Amino acid sequence: MAHESFHVFSPATPDEAKVLDEGLATRFAFRVRNYQPPVNVWNYRAAWAVVDWLDNLYPNAIQELRRAQPRVALIEENEIRRVCMELPAYWAHFLGHRFYQ
């Protein structure tokens, strides 16, 4: 429920959802309920790991990104790069990529 509650506050259709959405939702679920996706669910674990990396590089990144665009699904790769230039371009691209293909 903790994971899905994140999506209530920042809704996205399956066509809109990005890696950033699922990474933030998984991270939130871990923080509030110590939830960890199963080991074989690599896409959620990878999304979570890169969101954590972004947060470690620039702790205010998510707040700044959401200030400019409240719906996480609409945050683009270029916005992620603008907010956190230290994050390698490959990972910004990954976070801005659609989660469900």
N, C-alpha and C positions, 0 to 999 in steps of 0.2 A: 504494500500500500504506500509506503514512503516513496518508492520510486515513482509510482503513478501519480502521487499527489503533486510532484513537481510539474507534471504535464498539465495539471488543472490550472496552475498559475501561469503557465506559458504554453498554451495549447498549440498543437501542430498536427496536421493531417499526416498520414504515412508518406504522402508525396512531398511534404514540406520538411519533415523531421531531418535534422542534420546530426552528424556525429557529436557536435557540441551539445545538442539537446540530451541525447542519451548519456553522454559522459557526465553532464551536470546532474541528471536524474539519478544515475548510479552513485555518484559521489555523495549526493544528498542522502540517499538511502543508507549508505555506509555510515555517514556521520550521525544520523538520528537513530538508526536501528542496528548498526553494525552488520548490515546486509552486504554480502559479497556474491556476485553472480557465480554460477558454477564454472569450474575451470575450463570446461569445453565451450563456454560461451565467450569466445575470444573477442568478438566485436564490442561487446559491452565493456570488457576488461580493458581493451585497448583505448576506447573512448575515455574511460575513467582515468587511465594513466596519463593521457595527454592533457586532459583538463587539470589534473593535479600538477603536471609540469607547468602549464600556463599559470596556475595560481602561485606556484613557488617562484616563478620568474617575476611575476607582477601581481601581487595579491589583490589589487583593486581592479584588475582587468575585467572581470565579469560585471562588476558594478558599473564601470565606465561603458562597457559594451551595451548593457541593458538600459543605461540612461539614454543613449542614442537610439536604441531599438529595443523596446520592451519585449517583443516576441523573439525568443532565442532562435527560432526557426528561420527568421529573416536576417540574421546576422551573417554577413558575407566574409569570405576569406580576407579581402582587402581591409575590412574593418578590424579584424583580429590582428593583422599585421600592423595596422596603424597604431593600435593600442599597445601592442607588445612586440616591438621590433626585435627583441632578443629571441623570440620563439622562431626556430627555423621555418623557412617558407613552406617546406614539405609538411610540417605539422599544422601550420595555419590552413593549408589546403585541405588536409585530412579533417580538421574540425569543421570546416565550411562545406564539406562534402555531404551529399544526401546519405542518410543512414540505411534506409531501405531501398534496395535497387532492384 
